[in-house]
Amino acid sequence: MSRFIQGLLRFRRGPWENLASCLIAAGVVMLMQPYLLVAFTYSFIVTLVGTIMFVIVSHFPE
């Protein structure tokens, strides 16, 4: 179990913030496109997950 905790402590802010920003951008693009109803349907959830993820990973060490 301590190996799992050590793996969690190794997370760094940079890559996770980039992933969260990409999720936010993908959610906004999904929201604005007029072609796929499925993408429009899940756009709010993707944007919300990206935003919450950004708030969480902004507390990770650099």
N, CA, C and O atoms as a GROMACS GRO file, in nm:
protein
  248
    1MET      N    1   0.081  -0.120   0.000
    1MET     CA    2   0.000   0.000   0.000
    1MET      C    3   0.085   0.126   0.000
    1MET      O    4   0.045   0.227  -0.058
    2SER      N    5   0.202   0.123   0.062
    2SER     CA    6   0.284   0.244   0.065
    2SER      C    7   0.337   0.276  -0.074
    2SER      O    8   0.364   0.392  -0.105
    3ARG      N    9   0.352   0.175  -0.160
    3ARG     CA   10   0.394   0.199  -0.297
    3ARG      C   11   0.288   0.280  -0.373
    3ARG      O   12   0.322   0.366  -0.455
    4PHE      N   13   0.164   0.253  -0.346
    4PHE     CA   14   0.055   0.329  -0.407
    4PHE      C   15   0.058   0.475  -0.361
    4PHE      O   16   0.041   0.566  -0.442
    5ILE      N   17   0.080   0.497  -0.234
    5ILE     CA   18   0.085   0.634  -0.181
    5ILE      C   19   0.206   0.708  -0.238
    5ILE      O   20   0.195   0.827  -0.269
    6GLN      N   21   0.319   0.641  -0.251
    6GLN     CA   22   0.437   0.705  -0.311
    6GLN      C   23   0.410   0.742  -0.456
    6GLN      O   24   0.457   0.846  -0.503
    7GLY      N   25   0.337   0.659  -0.528
    7GLY     CA   26   0.302   0.691  -0.665
    7GLY      C   27   0.213   0.814  -0.674
    7GLY      O   28   0.225   0.894  -0.767
    8LEU      N   29   0.123   0.830  -0.578
    8LEU     CA   30   0.038   0.948  -0.577
    8LEU      C   31   0.116   1.075  -0.547
    8LEU      O   32   0.086   1.182  -0.600
    9LEU      N   33   0.216   1.064  -0.461
    9LEU     CA   34   0.293   1.182  -0.423
    9LEU      C   35   0.386   1.229  -0.534
    9LEU      O   36   0.434   1.342  -0.530
   10ARG      N   37   0.413   1.145  -0.633
   10ARG     CA   38   0.501   1.183  -0.743
   10ARG      C   39   0.432   1.266  -0.850
   10ARG      O   40   0.499   1.314  -0.942
   11PHE      N   41   0.302   1.284  -0.841
   11PHE     CA   42   0.231   1.364  -0.941
   11PHE      C   43   0.283   1.506  -0.939
   11PHE      O   44   0.305   1.564  -0.832
   12ARG      N   45   0.303   1.561  -1.055
   12ARG     CA   46   0.348   1.698  -1.067
   12ARG      C   47   0.242   1.780  -1.137
   12ARG      O   48   0.158   1.727  -1.210
   13ARG      N   49   0.245   1.910  -1.114
   13ARG     CA   50   0.140   1.998  -1.160
   13ARG      C   51   0.135   2.014  -1.311
   13ARG      O   52   0.026   2.012  -1.369
   14GLY      N   53   0.248   2.030  -1.377
   14GLY     CA   54   0.252   2.066  -1.518
   14GLY      C   55   0.171   1.977  -1.612
   14GLY      O   56   0.080   2.027  -1.677
   15PRO      N   57   0.201   1.848  -1.620
   15PRO     CA   58   0.128   1.762  -1.713
   15PRO      C   59  -0.020   1.750  -1.680
   15PRO      O   60  -0.103   1.743  -1.771
   16TRP      N   61  -0.055   1.749  -1.553
   16TRP     CA   62  -0.195   1.736  -1.515
   16TRP      C   63  -0.273   1.863  -1.546
   16TRP      O   64  -0.390   1.856  -1.584
   17GLU      N   65  -0.209   1.981  -1.531
   17GLU     CA   66  -0.277   2.105  -1.569
   17GLU      C   67  -0.298   2.112  -1.719
   17GLU      O   68  -0.401   2.161  -1.766
   18ASN      N   69  -0.201   2.062  -1.796
   18ASN     CA   70  -0.217   2.059  -1.941
   18ASN      C   71  -0.334   1.970  -1.982
   18ASN      O   72  -0.412   2.006  -2.070
   19LEU      N   73  -0.345   1.854  -1.919
   19LEU     CA   74  -0.455   1.764  -1.949
   19LEU      C   75  -0.589   1.826  -1.912
   19LEU      O   76  -0.686   1.814  -1.987
   20ALA      N   77  -0.595   1.892  -1.797
   20ALA     CA   78  -0.719   1.957  -1.756
   20ALA      C   79  -0.757   2.069  -1.852
   20ALA      O   80  -0.874   2.086  -1.885
   21SER      N   81  -0.658   2.145  -1.897
   21SER     CA   82  -0.685   2.253  -1.992
   21SER      C   83  -0.735   2.198  -2.125
   21SER      O   84  -0.824   2.256  -2.187
   22CYS      N   85  -0.679   2.087  -2.168
   22CYS     CA   86  -0.725   2.024  -2.292
   22CYS      C   87  -0.869   1.974  -2.278
   22CYS      O   88  -0.948   1.983  -2.372
   23LEU      N   89  -0.903   1.921  -2.161
   23LEU     CA   90  -1.041   1.878  -2.139
   23LEU      C   91  -1.138   1.996  -2.142
   23LEU      O   92  -1.248   1.985  -2.197
   24ILE      N   93  -1.099   2.106  -2.083
   24ILE     CA   94  -1.184   2.224  -2.085
   24ILE      C   95  -1.203   2.273  -2.228
   24ILE      O   96  -1.315   2.304  -2.270
   25ALA      N   97  -1.094   2.279  -2.304
   25ALA     CA   98  -1.103   2.324  -2.443
   25ALA      C   99  -1.188   2.228  -2.526
   25ALA      O  100  -1.266   2.272  -2.610
   26ALA      N  101  -1.172   2.098  -2.505
   26ALA     CA  102  -1.252   2.000  -2.579
   26ALA      C  103  -1.400   2.015  -2.545
   26ALA      O  104  -1.485   2.002  -2.634
   27GLY      N  105  -1.432   2.041  -2.420
   27GLY     CA  106  -1.570   2.061  -2.380
   27GLY      C  107  -1.632   2.183  -2.446
   27GLY      O  108  -1.748   2.180  -2.486
   28VAL      N  109  -1.555   2.290  -2.457
   28VAL     CA  110  -1.606   2.411  -2.521
   28VAL      C  111  -1.626   2.388  -2.671
   28VAL      O  112  -1.726   2.432  -2.727
   29VAL      N  113  -1.533   2.318  -2.734
   29VAL     CA  114  -1.549   2.286  -2.877
   29VAL      C  115  -1.670   2.196  -2.898
   29VAL      O  116  -1.746   2.215  -2.993
   30MET      N  117  -1.688   2.099  -2.810
   30MET     CA  118  -1.805   2.012  -2.820
   30MET      C  119  -1.934   2.090  -2.803
   30MET      O  120  -2.036   2.057  -2.865
   31LEU      N  121  -1.931   2.192  -2.721
   31LEU     CA  122  -2.050   2.274  -2.697
   31LEU      C  123  -2.086   2.358  -2.819
   31LEU      O  124  -2.204   2.380  -2.846
   32MET      N  125  -1.984   2.404  -2.894
   32MET     CA  126  -2.010   2.497  -3.005
   32MET      C  127  -2.034   2.430  -3.140
   32MET      O  128  -2.079   2.496  -3.233
   33GLN      N  129  -2.005   2.303  -3.151
   33GLN     CA  130  -2.022   2.238  -3.281
   33GLN      C  131  -2.170   2.205  -3.305
   33GLN      O  132  -2.241   2.168  -3.212
   34PRO      N  133  -2.216   2.219  -3.429
   34PRO     CA  134  -2.359   2.198  -3.456
   34PRO      C  135  -2.394   2.061  -3.515
   34PRO      O  136  -2.509   2.040  -3.553
   35TYR      N  137  -2.300   1.968  -3.524
   35TYR     CA  138  -2.321   1.847  -3.602
   35TYR      C  139  -2.359   1.724  -3.519
   35TYR      O  140  -2.449   1.649  -3.558
   36LEU      N  141  -2.293   1.703  -3.408
   36LEU     CA  142  -2.314   1.580  -3.331
   36LEU      C  143  -2.388   1.610  -3.201
   36LEU      O  144  -2.338   1.682  -3.114
   37LEU      N  145  -2.506   1.556  -3.188
   37LEU     CA  146  -2.586   1.577  -3.067
   37LEU      C  147  -2.522   1.510  -2.946
   37LEU      O  148  -2.532   1.560  -2.834
   38VAL      N  149  -2.456   1.397  -2.968
   38VAL     CA  150  -2.391   1.326  -2.857
   38VAL      C  151  -2.278   1.412  -2.800
   38VAL      O  152  -2.263   1.421  -2.678
   39ALA      N  153  -2.198   1.474  -2.886
   39ALA     CA  154  -2.091   1.561  -2.838
   39ALA      C  155  -2.148   1.680  -2.762
   39ALA      O  156  -2.095   1.720  -2.659
   40PHE      N  157  -2.256   1.737  -2.813
   40PHE     CA  158  -2.320   1.850  -2.745
   40PHE      C  159  -2.375   1.806  -2.609
   40PHE      O  160  -2.369   1.881  -2.512
   41THR      N  161  -2.429   1.685  -2.602
   41THR     CA  162  -2.487   1.635  -2.479
   41THR      C  163  -2.383   1.621  -2.369
   41THR      O  164  -2.410   1.655  -2.254
   42TYR      N  165  -2.265   1.571  -2.402
   42TYR     CA  166  -2.161   1.548  -2.302
   42TYR      C  167  -2.066   1.666  -2.284
   42TYR      O  168  -1.972   1.656  -2.206
   43SER      N  169  -2.088   1.776  -2.353
   43SER     CA  170  -1.995   1.888  -2.346
   43SER      C  171  -1.989   1.951  -2.208
   43SER      O  172  -1.881   1.987  -2.161
   44PHE      N  173  -2.103   1.964  -2.142
   44PHE     CA  174  -2.102   2.025  -2.009
   44PHE      C  175  -2.027   1.937  -1.910
   44PHE      O  176  -1.952   1.988  -1.826
   45ILE      N  177  -2.047   1.807  -1.918
   45ILE     CA  178  -1.979   1.715  -1.826
   45ILE      C  179  -1.828   1.718  -1.848
   45ILE      O  180  -1.752   1.718  -1.751
   46VAL      N  181  -1.785   1.721  -1.973
   46VAL     CA  182  -1.642   1.725  -2.003
   46VAL      C  183  -1.581   1.855  -1.952
   46VAL      O  184  -1.473   1.854  -1.894
   47THR      N  185  -1.650   1.966  -1.974
   47THR     CA  186  -1.601   2.095  -1.924
   47THR      C  187  -1.597   2.097  -1.772
   47THR      O  188  -1.502   2.148  -1.713
   48LEU      N  189  -1.699   2.043  -1.709
   48LEU     CA  190  -1.703   2.040  -1.563
   48LEU      C  191  -1.592   1.953  -1.505
   48LEU      O  192  -1.527   1.993  -1.408
   49VAL      N  193  -1.569   1.836  -1.564
   49VAL     CA  194  -1.462   1.748  -1.517
   49VAL      C  195  -1.326   1.817  -1.534
   49VAL      O  196  -1.242   1.809  -1.445
   50GLY      N  197  -1.305   1.882  -1.646
   50GLY     CA  198  -1.180   1.954  -1.668
   50GLY      C  199  -1.160   2.066  -1.568
   50GLY      O  200  -1.048   2.087  -1.520
   51THR      N  201  -1.266   2.138  -1.536
   51THR     CA  202  -1.256   2.248  -1.441
   51THR      C  203  -1.226   2.197  -1.300
   51THR      O  204  -1.140   2.251  -1.231
   52ILE      N  205  -1.297   2.095  -1.259
   52ILE     CA  206  -1.272   2.037  -1.126
   52ILE      C  207  -1.132   1.977  -1.118
   52ILE      O  208  -1.064   1.990  -1.017
   53MET      N  209  -1.091   1.912  -1.226
   53MET     CA  210  -0.958   1.855  -1.229
   53MET      C  211  -0.852   1.965  -1.220
   53MET      O  212  -0.751   1.948  -1.151
   54PHE      N  213  -0.873   2.078  -1.289
   54PHE     CA  214  -0.778   2.188  -1.283
   54PHE      C  215  -0.768   2.244  -1.143
   54PHE      O  216  -0.658   2.276  -1.097
   55VAL      N  217  -0.880   2.257  -1.075
   55VAL     CA  218  -0.879   2.309  -0.938
   55VAL      C  219  -0.802   2.214  -0.846
   55VAL      O  220  -0.728   2.259  -0.759
   56ILE      N  221  -0.820   2.086  -0.865
   56ILE     CA  222  -0.752   1.987  -0.779
   56ILE      C  223  -0.603   1.984  -0.808
   56ILE      O  224  -0.522   1.990  -0.715
   57VAL      N  225  -0.566   1.975  -0.935
   57VAL     CA  226  -0.422   1.961  -0.965
   57VAL      C  227  -0.345   2.091  -0.948
   57VAL      O  228  -0.222   2.089  -0.945
   58SER      N  229  -0.413   2.202  -0.936
   58SER     CA  230  -0.340   2.326  -0.910
   58SER      C  231  -0.279   2.326  -0.769
   58SER      O  232  -0.197   2.412  -0.737
   59HIS      N  233  -0.318   2.232  -0.686
   59HIS     CA  234  -0.261   2.218  -0.553
   59HIS      C  235  -0.147   2.116  -0.550
   59HIS      O  236  -0.085   2.097  -0.445
   60PHE      N  237  -0.118   2.050  -0.662
   60PHE     CA  238  -0.007   1.956  -0.668
   60PHE      C  239   0.125   2.033  -0.663
   60PHE      O  240   0.129   2.150  -0.701
   61PRO      N  241   0.232   1.971  -0.617
   61PRO     CA  242   0.361   2.039  -0.617
   61PRO      C  243   0.416   2.054  -0.760
   61PRO      O  244   0.382   1.976  -0.849
   62GLU      N  245   0.499   2.153  -0.778
   62GLU     CA  246   0.559   2.173  -0.909
   62GLU      C  247   0.672   2.077  -0.924
   62GLU      O  248   0.738   2.076  -1.028
   0.00000   0.00000   0.00000
